[in-house]
Amino acid sequence: MMPDLSGMLLFVVALALLFDFSNGWHDSANAIATVVSTRVLSPLVAVLMAGLMNVAGAFMSTAVAKMVGSGIVDPGAVTQGVVASALGGAILWNLCTLLLGLPTSSSHALIGGLVGSGWVHGGWAVVKFSGLRAVLEAMVLSPLFGFLVGLALMVLISWVFFRTSRGFATRLFGNLQLVSASFMAYSHGANDAQKAMGVITLALLSAGQIASEEVPTWVIVTCAIAMGLGTALGGWRIVRTLGMGITKLEPVHGFAAETGAATVLLATAHFGLPVSTTHTITSSVMGVGATKRLSAVRWGVTARILYAWVFTLPGSGLLAALIYVGLTRLS
């Protein structure tokens, strides 16, 4: 049952759900870009499937939510204004990169926002560096594992199906890609929906509405629905960048990329590490493309994506800090 929330806390919850919606909208490409670009599913069917699987994945666990809610900043040392500013910075960054068609990380944006607004509010003492270090290490390693697992799967598939006709392989992996795309959408919900759950839990903890970092059931349900609705709308410019801008994909490549990325994401979600689904699937697509030849990967597009990755943490942190300063002067 949803508690009676104060005006500011209700505003923060609404912002968190808006972030969750924008996360699904921004990151829908993670789940559907490959299956749409290989023409296995139509765009409409793909986004509806991804939205439903996002909702299902959000109920997998709450380990990531607990890390975001209590492992990045000290819940007892932050205010509702800090949380609202972090969400505002992350949402603005998501919108900017969505308009540019860049598949950046909503996870990086949110964590950068929390650190930026928390630091302006209470200095570095508010930031939990042990938790932040674990998250940053996982964020660096997950794209590497995404690349290597995608590459290894593609090499294995090429070896096993070496003598198979192209037509048979296309039909087989076209069907299998329905499974891998669902798997990817499920893992996206399992990892990304929990980040908004964690922020709402952080807000509830700092307001004294709950006594522990356990995520309330109503938070899980509302965040799952918000992300599913956002995914169902789709961020089509990012779909084009991820599905067609990095390398030319066929069903076998889509299957390998989705399966590799989803495996990495579910493993990190199990251990409560809020990694970037965007970075993981993008690097997996790169790994799959690199098995053809290095020139098959459009490295110019990849460089633009890498620049956006590098600037996401400081960019969203700066936006959140500016929003916090603005809110403080207005109050």
C-alpha positions as CSV (number, residue, x, y, z in Angstrom):
1,M,0.0,0.0,0.0
2,M,1.3,3.4,-1.0
3,P,2.0,5.7,2.1
4,D,0.7,9.2,2.6
5,L,3.5,11.3,1.0
6,S,4.3,14.9,1.6
7,G,4.2,17.4,-1.3
8,M,8.0,17.4,-1.9
9,L,8.3,13.6,-1.5
10,L,5.5,13.1,-3.9
11,F,7.2,15.4,-6.4
12,V,10.4,13.3,-6.1
13,V,8.5,10.0,-6.6
14,A,6.9,11.6,-9.7
15,L,10.3,12.7,-11.0
16,A,11.7,9.2,-10.4
17,L,8.9,7.6,-12.4
18,L,9.4,10.2,-15.2
19,F,13.1,9.2,-15.2
20,D,12.1,5.5,-15.4
21,F,9.8,6.3,-18.3
22,S,12.6,8.3,-20.0
23,N,15.0,5.4,-19.3
24,G,12.6,3.0,-21.1
25,W,12.1,5.4,-23.9
26,H,15.8,6.2,-24.3
27,D,16.9,2.6,-23.9
28,S,14.2,0.7,-25.8
29,A,16.9,0.5,-28.6
30,N,18.9,-1.8,-26.3
31,A,16.2,-4.5,-26.5
32,I,14.8,-4.0,-30.0
33,A,17.4,-2.4,-32.3
34,T,18.9,-5.6,-33.5
35,V,15.6,-7.5,-33.9
36,V,14.2,-4.5,-35.9
37,S,17.3,-3.9,-38.0
38,T,17.4,-7.6,-39.0
39,R,13.6,-7.4,-39.9
40,V,12.7,-10.3,-37.7
41,L,10.0,-8.2,-36.0
42,S,8.2,-5.1,-37.1
43,P,8.9,-2.0,-35.0
44,L,5.5,-2.0,-33.4
45,V,5.5,-5.7,-32.4
46,A,9.1,-5.3,-31.1
47,V,8.4,-2.4,-28.8
48,L,5.3,-4.1,-27.4
49,M,7.2,-7.3,-26.7
50,A,10.1,-5.3,-25.1
51,G,7.7,-3.4,-22.9
52,L,6.0,-6.5,-21.6
53,M,9.4,-8.2,-20.9
54,N,10.7,-5.1,-19.2
55,V,7.8,-5.2,-16.8
56,A,8.5,-8.9,-16.1
57,G,12.2,-8.4,-15.6
58,A,11.6,-5.6,-13.1
59,F,10.3,-8.2,-10.6
60,M,13.4,-10.4,-10.8
61,S,15.1,-9.0,-7.7
62,T,15.8,-5.7,-5.8
63,A,19.6,-6.1,-5.4
64,V,20.3,-3.2,-7.8
65,A,17.7,-1.0,-6.2
66,K,19.3,-1.5,-2.8
67,M,22.7,-0.5,-4.2
68,V,21.3,2.7,-5.8
69,G,19.2,3.5,-2.8
70,S,21.9,3.2,-0.1
71,G,25.2,2.4,-1.7
72,I,26.1,5.6,-3.7
73,V,25.2,8.4,-1.2
74,D,24.3,8.4,2.5
75,P,20.5,8.3,2.8
76,G,20.7,10.1,6.2
77,A,22.8,13.0,4.8
78,V,20.7,13.9,1.8
79,T,17.4,15.8,1.3
80,Q,14.5,15.5,-1.1
81,G,16.0,18.4,-3.0
82,V,19.2,16.4,-3.5
83,V,17.3,13.5,-4.9
84,A,15.1,15.7,-7.1
85,S,18.1,17.5,-8.5
86,A,19.8,14.2,-9.3
87,L,16.8,13.0,-11.2
88,G,16.4,16.3,-13.0
89,G,20.0,16.2,-14.2
90,A,19.6,12.6,-15.4
91,I,16.4,13.3,-17.2
92,L,17.8,16.4,-19.0
93,W,20.9,14.4,-20.0
94,N,18.7,11.6,-21.4
95,L,16.7,14.0,-23.4
96,C,19.7,15.7,-24.9
97,T,21.4,12.5,-25.9
98,L,18.1,11.1,-27.2
99,L,17.7,14.1,-29.5
100,L,21.3,13.5,-30.7
101,G,20.6,9.8,-31.3
102,L,23.4,8.7,-29.0
103,P,22.9,5.5,-27.0
104,T,24.3,6.8,-23.7
105,S,23.8,5.3,-20.2
106,S,20.9,6.2,-18.1
107,S,22.7,4.4,-15.2
108,H,25.7,6.7,-15.6
109,A,23.4,9.7,-15.8
110,L,21.6,8.8,-12.6
111,I,24.7,8.0,-10.6
112,G,26.4,11.2,-11.9
113,G,23.3,13.2,-10.9
114,L,23.4,11.7,-7.4
115,V,27.0,12.4,-6.9
116,G,26.8,15.9,-8.3
117,S,23.8,17.1,-6.3
118,G,25.0,15.2,-3.2
119,W,28.4,16.8,-3.4
120,V,27.0,20.4,-3.7
121,H,24.7,19.7,-0.8
122,G,27.1,18.2,1.7
123,G,30.5,17.8,0.3
124,W,32.4,14.5,-0.4
125,A,31.3,13.1,3.0
126,V,27.9,12.4,1.5
127,V,29.3,10.2,-1.2
128,K,30.0,6.5,-0.4
129,F,33.2,5.9,-2.3
130,S,33.3,2.2,-1.6
131,G,29.9,1.6,-3.3
132,L,30.7,4.1,-6.0
133,R,34.0,2.4,-6.8
134,A,32.3,-1.0,-7.1
135,V,29.7,0.4,-9.4
136,L,32.3,2.2,-11.6
137,E,34.4,-0.9,-11.8
138,A,31.4,-2.9,-13.0
139,M,30.5,-0.2,-15.5
140,V,34.0,-0.3,-17.0
141,L,34.1,-4.1,-17.1
142,S,30.6,-4.8,-18.4
143,P,31.2,-3.4,-21.9
144,L,34.4,-5.4,-22.1
145,F,32.6,-8.6,-21.1
146,G,29.8,-7.7,-23.5
147,F,32.3,-7.3,-26.4
148,L,34.1,-10.6,-25.5
149,V,31.0,-12.7,-24.9
150,G,29.4,-11.4,-28.2
151,L,32.6,-12.1,-30.1
152,A,33.0,-15.5,-28.6
153,L,29.4,-16.5,-29.3
154,M,29.7,-15.4,-32.9
155,V,32.9,-17.4,-33.3
156,L,31.3,-20.4,-31.8
157,I,28.2,-20.1,-34.0
158,S,30.3,-19.6,-37.1
159,W,32.3,-22.8,-36.3
160,V,29.2,-24.9,-35.5
161,F,27.2,-23.8,-38.5
162,F,30.1,-23.5,-40.9
163,R,28.6,-25.9,-43.5
164,T,25.0,-24.7,-43.1
165,S,23.4,-22.9,-46.0
166,R,22.9,-19.2,-45.6
167,G,19.1,-19.5,-46.1
168,F,18.7,-22.1,-43.4
169,A,20.9,-20.1,-41.0
170,T,18.8,-17.0,-41.6
171,R,15.5,-18.8,-40.9
172,L,16.9,-20.6,-37.9
173,F,18.4,-17.5,-36.2
174,G,15.5,-15.4,-37.2
175,N,13.3,-17.6,-35.0
176,L,16.0,-17.8,-32.3
177,Q,16.3,-14.0,-32.2
178,L,12.7,-13.8,-30.9
179,V,14.0,-15.6,-27.8
180,S,17.2,-13.6,-27.6
181,A,15.4,-10.3,-28.0
182,S,12.9,-11.3,-25.2
183,F,15.9,-12.3,-23.1
184,M,17.5,-8.9,-23.7
185,A,14.3,-7.0,-22.9
186,Y,13.9,-9.0,-19.7
187,S,17.5,-8.4,-18.5
188,H,17.0,-4.6,-19.3
189,G,14.0,-4.5,-17.0
190,A,15.9,-6.5,-14.4
191,N,18.7,-4.0,-14.3
192,D,17.4,-0.6,-15.3
193,A,13.9,-0.5,-13.7
194,Q,15.6,-1.1,-10.3
195,K,17.5,2.2,-10.6
196,A,14.3,4.2,-10.2
197,M,13.2,1.8,-7.5
198,G,16.5,2.6,-5.7
199,V,16.0,6.4,-6.0
200,I,12.5,6.3,-4.6
201,T,13.7,4.0,-1.8
202,L,16.4,6.6,-1.1
203,A,13.9,9.4,-1.0
204,L,11.6,7.4,1.4
205,L,14.5,6.5,3.6
206,S,15.8,10.1,3.8
207,A,12.2,11.3,4.6
208,G,11.8,8.7,7.4
209,Q,8.9,7.0,5.6
210,I,10.6,3.6,5.7
211,A,13.0,2.1,8.2
212,S,15.2,-0.1,6.0
213,E,16.5,-0.2,2.4
214,E,13.9,-2.9,1.5
215,V,12.0,-1.8,-1.6
216,P,8.2,-1.5,-1.0
217,T,6.0,-3.5,-3.3
218,W,4.1,-0.4,-4.6
219,V,7.5,1.0,-5.7
220,I,8.4,-2.2,-7.7
221,V,5.0,-2.2,-9.4
222,T,4.9,1.5,-10.4
223,C,8.5,1.5,-11.6
224,A,7.9,-1.7,-13.7
225,I,4.9,-0.1,-15.4
226,A,6.6,3.3,-16.0
227,M,9.6,1.6,-17.7
228,G,7.4,-0.7,-19.7
229,L,5.4,2.3,-21.0
230,G,8.5,4.2,-21.9
231,T,9.9,1.2,-23.8
232,A,6.7,0.8,-25.7
233,L,7.1,4.3,-27.2
234,G,10.6,3.6,-28.4
235,G,13.5,5.9,-29.1
236,W,13.7,5.5,-32.8
237,R,16.8,7.7,-33.5
238,I,18.8,5.5,-31.1
239,V,17.4,2.4,-32.7
240,R,18.8,3.5,-36.0
241,T,22.2,4.3,-34.5
242,L,22.5,1.0,-32.5
243,G,20.9,-1.3,-35.0
244,M,22.2,0.1,-38.3
245,G,24.9,2.7,-37.5
246,I,27.6,0.4,-35.9
247,T,27.7,-2.6,-38.2
248,K,25.4,-4.4,-40.7
249,L,23.4,-7.0,-38.8
250,E,21.8,-10.3,-39.9
251,P,19.6,-12.5,-37.6
252,V,22.6,-14.6,-36.5
253,H,24.5,-11.4,-35.5
254,G,21.5,-10.1,-33.6
255,F,21.1,-13.4,-31.8
256,A,24.7,-13.5,-30.7
257,A,24.8,-9.8,-29.6
258,E,21.5,-10.0,-27.6
259,T,22.4,-13.3,-25.9
260,G,25.8,-12.1,-25.0
261,A,24.7,-8.8,-23.6
262,A,21.7,-10.2,-21.7
263,T,23.9,-12.9,-20.0
264,V,26.2,-10.2,-18.7
265,L,23.3,-8.0,-17.6
266,L,21.6,-10.8,-15.6
267,A,24.8,-11.7,-13.9
268,T,25.4,-8.1,-12.8
269,A,21.8,-7.7,-11.7
270,H,22.1,-10.8,-9.5
271,F,25.1,-9.2,-7.7
272,G,23.3,-5.9,-7.3
273,L,25.6,-3.9,-9.7
274,P,23.7,-1.2,-11.7
275,V,25.7,-1.4,-14.9
276,S,24.8,0.2,-18.2
277,T,22.6,-1.9,-20.5
278,T,23.4,0.6,-23.3
279,H,27.1,0.1,-23.0
280,T,26.8,-3.7,-22.7
281,I,24.6,-4.2,-25.8
282,T,26.5,-1.7,-27.8
283,S,29.9,-3.3,-27.1
284,S,28.3,-6.7,-27.8
285,V,27.2,-5.5,-31.2
286,M,30.8,-4.3,-31.8
287,G,32.2,-7.7,-30.8
288,V,29.9,-9.5,-33.1
289,G,30.7,-7.1,-36.0
290,A,34.4,-7.5,-35.3
291,T,34.2,-11.2,-36.1
292,K,33.6,-10.4,-39.8
293,R,36.6,-8.0,-40.0
294,L,37.6,-4.9,-38.1
295,S,36.5,-2.7,-41.0
296,A,32.9,-4.1,-40.6
297,V,32.5,-1.9,-37.5
298,R,31.8,1.8,-38.3
299,W,34.4,3.2,-36.0
300,G,33.4,6.8,-36.7
301,V,30.0,6.2,-35.2
302,T,31.6,4.2,-32.4
303,A,33.9,7.1,-31.5
304,R,30.8,9.5,-31.2
305,I,29.2,7.0,-28.8
306,L,32.4,6.7,-26.7
307,Y,32.7,10.4,-26.4
308,A,29.1,10.5,-25.1
309,W,29.9,7.7,-22.6
310,V,32.9,9.6,-21.2
311,F,31.0,12.8,-20.7
312,T,27.8,11.3,-19.2
313,L,28.9,11.1,-15.6
314,P,30.4,14.6,-15.4
315,G,27.7,16.1,-17.7
316,S,24.7,14.8,-15.7
317,G,26.5,15.6,-12.4
318,L,27.0,19.2,-13.5
319,L,23.4,19.5,-14.6
320,A,22.2,18.1,-11.2
321,A,24.5,20.4,-9.3
322,L,23.2,23.4,-11.2
323,I,19.6,22.3,-10.6
324,Y,20.3,21.9,-6.9
325,V,21.8,25.4,-6.7
326,G,18.8,26.8,-8.5
327,L,16.3,25.1,-6.2
328,T,18.3,26.3,-3.1
329,R,18.1,29.9,-4.3
330,L,14.4,29.7,-5.0
331,S,13.5,28.2,-1.6
